[in-house]
Amino acid sequence: MMKSGLAFGLGFILVSQVASFLPIQQWFASPHGRSIKRSMSAVEARPATSSKAVELKEELLRRIDNLRTAQILGGDFSVDFGVEGGELNETSRAPQKLDFYSISDSVGYAADQILDTCEELAAMSPTAIPTEFLGDRRNGNDSPLNGPWKLLFSTAADATFSKNSTRGDAKVQNVVNARRGRITNVIDFLPGQGGETPLVKQLNVVIKAKALSEKRVELNFKYAKAVFSRFFGIPIKWSLYIPVPVPFITRMIVFFNRVFRKKNAQMPPKAYFDVIYLDDDLRIHRTGEDNIFVQAKENWDSARYLTL
C-alpha cells in the first residue's frame, strides 16, 4: 500500500506540474472554418531574405548574447511552478510576462533592444504565408514552419528556466511536424548545480496545431510525456504519459473557484500565436498574451553558440 500511495502521490504531483507547464500552450489557437490557399509555386517562389534582414538577424543574435551577459552580471529570473512561482497569472491562469527591469536596468534595456529588433524584422519577413502546408499530409514537409526550432529568447515566464529555481535549468525546443499538424515542446532539464541528474530528465508536451489564417496558429493540448531518470531511487529511465487534456484541468479549477465564490476566477484566453517573422533560419512569434518567442533552426551556424 505504501508503494502504491507513493506512486499515486508522484503521479498527482507530476500532473500538477505538467498542468502548470502547459500554458506553454502559448506555443499554440480553434477553427474558424477558414481555409488557407495552398500552392507548390508559393514554396518555390518564396523570396530570399533581404540583406537588411540578414544584418538585423545578426544584430538580434548579438543582443540576445548581450542580455545573457547582463543576466550573468545582474542576476536571473527564478520562475517556479504555478501562480505562487510567478509562472501564471493569478486570475486568468495565463502565462505571466516577464519584467526584465525587475532584475536591473541593464537587463531591462538589453531585453528592450531585442524586442526593438524583433519589431524591425517583422516588417521585412520574407515568408508571406508562414502557416502554408501546416496539417497537409501530402505537402507538409514543404511547410516553412516544419522542423525543430530551438528557443533563444522569450518574454514568457512559463518558458523561462534557470538554475536558481526549484524546477531547474533547461534547454527548450519546439518541433513542428507539419504533415501531422503537430507541435511538440521539448524541455530537456540540465544537471543541477552539484552536477546531479534531475529526476525529470525531459518533458514533452504534444499539441495539435491548426492554421487559423496565413499567420495565426491554434494549438490544442493532446498529452504530455515525462521522462524520469530514477524509479524510487533506482537509476533507471522510464516514462509517464499524461493523457488528461489541460483545458479540462483548467476548467475544473475555474469551476470550483466559482463554486466557492472566488469572484475573479476566469477562463484563460484561447491560446494561439501569430508568426511575425519567418525564414529558413529564424522564427519569431507573438502569443495571445503578447509574449515574444525567438527561435532558431539547428543548422543556422551564426546562432549555434546561443543554442549550446
N, C-alpha and C positions, 0 to 999 in steps of 0.2 A: 504493500500500500504506500510505503514511504517513497519508493521509486516512482510509482505512477503519479503520486502527488507532486513530486519534483518535476516530472516530465510535463505535467499539466501546467505547473507554475511557469516553467520555462516557455512553454508554448504561449501562455497568456501574455507574458512579458514581451515576447517576440512580436506577437500580433499588435500589441500596443505600440511598440517601437516602429514597426513597419507602417502602421497607420499614421504615425507622426511623420514618417519619411515621405509618405505619398503625396503630400502637397508638392512633392517633386512632380506632381501632376501638372505643374505649370509647364512641363516639357510636353503639355497636352492641348479639346473643344467639342456637336450634335448636328446631325444633318439638317440642312435647310432645303433639301431637295434640289440643290444647285449642282449642275454638272460642270466639270472643267473640260474645256476643249483640249483634245489630245492629238498631237500630230508628231510623227517622227521628224518632220522637217524642222520643228521647233528645236529639237535637240541638236540636229546637225548644224542649224544656223545660230546657235547660242553665241552671242557676241563675246569677244575676248575682253578680259579685264583691262581697263584703260591704264595708261602709265601713271596718271594721277592717283587712281585707286591703288595701284601697286605701291606707290610711295606712302600712301596713308596706311596700308596694311602693315608695312614695316614700322611706321610710326606707332601704330597700335601695339605691336609686339614690344617695342621699347617702353611704351607707357605702362603696359602690364608688368614688365620687369621692374620698372621704377616703383610701382605700387608694392610689389612683393618686397623690394628692398626697404621701402618705408615701413612696412609692417614688421620686418625683422628688427628694425631700429626702434619703432614706436609702439609695437605691440600688435597682437592679432585678436580677432573675434573669438569668443568662447561660446559657441552655439550648442545647446543641448536639446533633447527631445521636447516636443510639445510647447504649450504656452509658457510654462514656467522656465523652460530652457531658452526662450526667446526665438524659437523656430516658427511658431504660429501666432497669428493674431487672436486675441482673446475672444472677440465677438464673432468674427467671420470664419475663424479656423483656416484662413488662407495664409500662405507663406508671408512672413514678415519681410519687409525691405530693409536691408542693412543701412545703417547710418555710419558711414566711414569717418565722419568728423567726430564721432563719439570716441574714437581711438586717439586721433590727433589731427591738427590742421594739415600737416604734411600728408598724412594718409588720405584725408578727405579731398585735398587738392589733387593728389595723384589719381584718385578714383574719378574725379570730375574730368580730368584730362582724357581718361579712357572713354568716358561717356560722350564727350565732345567729338572724339574721333569716330565713334560709332555712328553718331548723327551725320557726320560728313560723309562717311561711307554709304549710309543709307540712301543718299541722293544719287549714288552712281553704281548701284547694284547691276551687274551685267545680266542677271537671270530674270527674265520678265515673268515667268510662271514657276516659282520655286516648288509648288506642290504638284507639278506635272508628273504624271505616271504614278503618283502615290496610290497604292492599292490596286495597281494594274498588273495582273499576274503575267501578262504577256510582255509588257514593256517596262516593268518596274525597275529592272537593273539599269535602265537609262534615266531614272529619276535623278534630278540634281541633288535631292536630299539623301539618296541611298548611301549606305555605308556607315562606318564608325566615325564619330566626332568626339574629340577629347576636349574637356572643359578647360578653358584658360582663365575665365573671369565670369563672375556673376554677382548681381546685387541681391540675390535671393538667399535668405538665411537658411532655408532647408537644403540648399545645395552647397553650403559652406562647411568645411571640416577643418579642424585644427588639432594639434597635439595637446593643447591646454583645455580640452573639453572632455566630458565623460564618454562621448561616442567615438572620440579619437580622430586622427587624421585619415584622409582617404584620397584616392585618385578617382575621378568621376569621368565616365564617358557615356555617350548616347549613341546606340547602334540602331540605325534605321534599316529595316528590311522592307523596302518599298513594294516589292512584289506581293508580300503578305499583308501590307498595310499595318506593320507592327513596329513599335519602337521599344527598345529595352534600355532602361537606365541601369548602367553597371557601376556599382560602387565597390571599389577594392580598398579595404581597410589596411592601413600601413602598420608595421610593428610599433609598439608603444615606446615611450622614451627610454625604457630599460632594455629594449630590443625584443621584448616578449611578443609572441604571435597572438593577435587578437582572437577572442573566442569566435566572433562572427568575422569570417575572413572575407566574405563577399556577399553583397546583396544585389539581386537582380529584380527590377521592377518592370513587369511586362505590360505594355499598353497597346490598345488598339488605336491606330491613327487614321483619321479621315480628313480629306481635304474639304474645307467648307467654302473656300474661294481660291483665287490664284495665289494668295499669300498666307491664308489662315489655315491652321491645322487644329483639329479637335482630337483629344486623346481620352479614351475610356479605360480605366484600370481593369486588368484581367486577373493577374495573380502576381505574387512575389515569391522568390526563392532565396532563402538564406543558406549560405554555405558555412558550416561550422568547422573549426579546427580540432575540437575536442568533444568527447562524449563522456560526461561525468568524470572529467579529469584525465580520461584516456586519450592520447593523441591519435585521433582517427578522424578523417574527413567524412562528413555526412551532410546531407541537405534536407531542408524542411520546406515544403511547398505550402503556401497560404493562399487558398483559392477565394477567400471571402472578399467580395468587392468592397473597396474602401468607401465608395459612396454610401453603401449600406451602413457601415460602421458610423460614418459621419451623421447620417440621418437618424440613427438610433440615439447618438449623443444629443443631437439637437432636440429630438422628441422628448427625451427625459428631462432635458433642461427646461423645456416649455411646460412639461407636466409639473415640475417643481418651481414654476413661475420665475425662471430667470428671464427677465424682460428682454435682455439684449441678445438672446440666443438667435442666431441667424443661420440659414443655409449658406455654405460657401458658394461663391460665384462659380459658374461653369468654367472649367479650365480650358485654355487654348493658348496658342502662341501665334504671332504674326512674324513671318520671316522678313526682316528689313534689309538684310544683305546676304547674298549667296554667290559664291563662285566655287571653283574646284578645290580651293584650299580652306576657305573661311566661311563660317556661317554665324550670323548674328540674328537673334530673335528677341522679341519683346512679348512678355506674357500679359494676361488679362489683369494682373496685379501691378503692371508697369515695371516688372523686373527684367533686366537685360541679361542675356547669356551670350558669351563669346566662345565659339568652339572651332577647333582646327582639325583638319584631316591629318592622319598619321604621317602621310608622305609629304607634308609641307615642311621642307628642310629648314626654312627660316624659323619655324615655330617649335622645332623639335626640342630645343633646350628648355622650353617652358612646359613641356609635357612629360619630361622625365621624372 
